[in-house]
């Protein structure tokens, strides 16, 4: 199965370093997954332990590890990559107005594994965003809420992607 892809298209974290953190976790994790940061890793001064989201009130970070090194670019794709267990990876703290794309597989869709443009994707327990109908609106206590702006296809592997805009963070 293809792994998650994350593209930071227009995010404050691409210019503001304080919105980036380094994290590690005991299990492998895909790019585009949501995590919360726990305590600093033992003996570290800027490497946090990442945990799955437990509640919609948790502060969410988006996993954005570096997928490929130059010599892999002809044999592997972005959807082959997974951040290995116990290895540091980058996370981004989303801000209102940020736009980014994730693989559609990183969002729990309402039906048929396909999200609906103009619906909402919000933080949920686990590591994925969850789609909710536009008519129901966003949960008042959710700390991360995104509008589904578009569905599109990435590359020759035709990977279904979703463009999101953060409307609450």
Secondary structure, DSSP 4 states (H G I P E B T S, - for coil): -PPP-EEEEE-GGGT-GGGEEEEE-SS-B-TT-EEEEEEEPTT-SSEEEEE-B-STTSPPEEE------GGGTTT--GGG--BPTTS-EEEE---TT-EEEEEGGGEE-SSTT---TTSEEE--SBSSEEEE-GGG---TT-S-EEEEEEEEEETTTTEEEEEEEEEE-
